[in-house]
């Protein structure tokens, strides 16, 4: 069972449930965490509450692809994990050394360390949903999407859902100096989430998600790669435990868990590219790429 947010016929955001048969049902909850919290108060799973809520009602007369989908949860914060796959470590080493990989770098050290790399990625205002453009950063010439499994968390760190995340990244800025990481990761529309949340209790094995990333340019497929969460160096609970250390998180926080799909080193995104990130049993997150028009005057 997947949970979505979409605009109804009156352009009001509403919550919906999508069955494995692709039928869509309207849910009587304002948001995903309201659903989760009400289920907890009743002592049942979110799945049981969804099933009870849609019992005896008809599905929508629209298919999922006909709906105007929104970000499935208005996450107060999005955090991210880095160097959780070997391929990510290798890519970071390539950036940091200009391709002249020799001795151990900070990325080798964090890959093998007890403490994972966890960094702040986005706020609700910076996070977008399906079909909304991700923006290119104006001071970077080497930008890529990073397809990742996103964990939807309660304030206590319980994993209540899985979603798809795009952790847009500037490889040249991070490669210049690891201290530039916030600038390489955080800017307007640099984080996309969606199109749905798979309820955690409906996932048999979260270490068997297949991820696929496709990038189209002029309607032609130019980049494609796949990975599986079985390749993760760290477990999800381990990443969550470090996020919680001496830290306060909030209901609906999303933690991205790292990527193992890296485009070729000579590739960078361009305006009008189309990004597709697919994760088995969750869906496909699609976003066009845009150069944002922005000025100091607009911000005032």
HELIX and SHEET records of a PDB file:
HELIX    1   1 UNK A   32  UNK A   42  1                                  11    
HELIX    2   2 UNK A   46  UNK A   54  1                                   9    
HELIX    3   3 UNK A   64  UNK A   66  5                                   3    
HELIX    4   4 UNK A   86  UNK A   97  1                                  12    
HELIX    5   5 UNK A  106  UNK A  112  1                                   7    
HELIX    6   6 UNK A  124  UNK A  126  5                                   3    
HELIX    7   7 UNK A  171  UNK A  176  1                                   6    
HELIX    8   8 UNK A  178  UNK A  180  5                                   3    
HELIX    9   9 UNK A  181  UNK A  185  1                                   5    
HELIX   10  10 UNK A  200  UNK A  202  5                                   3    
HELIX   11  11 UNK A  206  UNK A  208  5                                   3    
HELIX   12  12 UNK A  229  UNK A  231  5                                   3    
HELIX   13  13 UNK A  236  UNK A  244  1                                   9    
HELIX   14  14 UNK A  296  UNK A  299  1                                   4    
SHEET    1   A 4 UNK A  24  UNK A  27  0                                        
SHEET    2   A 4 UNK A  13  UNK A  18 -1                                        
SHEET    3   A 4 UNK A   2  UNK A   7 -1                                        
SHEET    4   A 4 UNK A  68  UNK A  70 -1                                        
SHEET    1   B 5 UNK A  24  UNK A  27  0                                        
SHEET    2   B 5 UNK A  13  UNK A  18 -1                                        
SHEET    3   B 5 UNK A   2  UNK A   7 -1                                        
SHEET    4   B 5 UNK A 191  UNK A 199 -1                                        
SHEET    5   B 5 UNK A 127  UNK A 128  1                                        
SHEET    1   C 9 UNK A  24  UNK A  27  0                                        
SHEET    2   C 9 UNK A  13  UNK A  18 -1                                        
SHEET    3   C 9 UNK A   2  UNK A   7 -1                                        
SHEET    4   C 9 UNK A 191  UNK A 199 -1                                        
SHEET    5   C 9 UNK A 159  UNK A 167 -1                                        
SHEET    6   C 9 UNK A 147  UNK A 153 -1                                        
SHEET    7   C 9 UNK A 253  UNK A 256 -1                                        
SHEET    8   C 9 UNK A  77  UNK A  82  1                                        
SHEET    9   C 9 UNK A 117  UNK A 123 -1                                        
SHEET    1   D 5 UNK A 134  UNK A 136  0                                        
SHEET    2   D 5 UNK A 283  UNK A 291  1                                        
SHEET    3   D 5 UNK A 274  UNK A 279 -1                                        
SHEET    4   D 5 UNK A 210  UNK A 217 -1                                        
SHEET    5   D 5 UNK A 220  UNK A 228 -1                                        
SHEET    1   E 2 UNK A 143  UNK A 144  0                                        
SHEET    2   E 2 UNK A 169  UNK A 170 -1                                        
END                                                                             
